[in-house]
Amino acid sequence: MIELKLFINFLKIGAFTFGGGYAMLPLIQEQVTAHGWLTEEELINFIAVSESTPGPFAINIATYVGMETGGLFGAFCATLGVVFPSFAIILVILKCFGRFQESRMIKRCMTGLRPAVIGLITAAVASTGKTVLFPSGVAVFSCGVSSLVISVMIFGGMLVMALKKVHPIIVIALSGMIGIVMGYSSSWIIHSTL
């Protein structure tokens, strides 16, 4: 029963990942590709869509994977699975917050978790970047020139806009438009040279 598998796998992802959606990305990648629910490229494409749409990343991706593999009920099960652990933990913390707020052990635990979360996010960025820039694997000149140029241009433009404090919605919209234009122009150049 695919719905139960979706619920259990996204429950594990939600229960054992600290730091939000980006920190969940390595676990999501592993589970989704291991079960054959999405290919690596499909997952990367949906990560881009998920980041450009409203709502939390983990919920968006769980809903999408669930819908692709198990229909509407699959989407419900995957979303419930990823949300339930956080919801339950927040209820417990809310009940006990006064006692835990000044605990040295809790503070030390959080000190240890912060670098781990940064490491998970960095691993997700590296894995995603590898798939986007080197779809055929990492080797000399294995990167598609058009993908590399488009990615570097979008990254550079986004970095400049972020430093100038341009609103994130504008950055996302412009990045999408640049990707479309560059994708069409690079495919036009390739076809016209053949």
Buried (B, 14 or more C-beta within 10 A) or exposed (E): EBBEBBBEBBBBBBBEBBBBBBBBBBBBBEBBBEBEBBEBEBBBEBBBEBBBEEEBBBBBBBBBBBBBBBEEEBBBBBBBBBBBBBEEEEEEEEEEEEEEEEEEEEEEEEEEEEEEBEEBBEBBEEBBEBBBBBBEEEEEEEBBEBBEEBBEBBEEBBEEBEEEEBEEEEBBEBBBEBBEEBEEEBEEEEEEEE
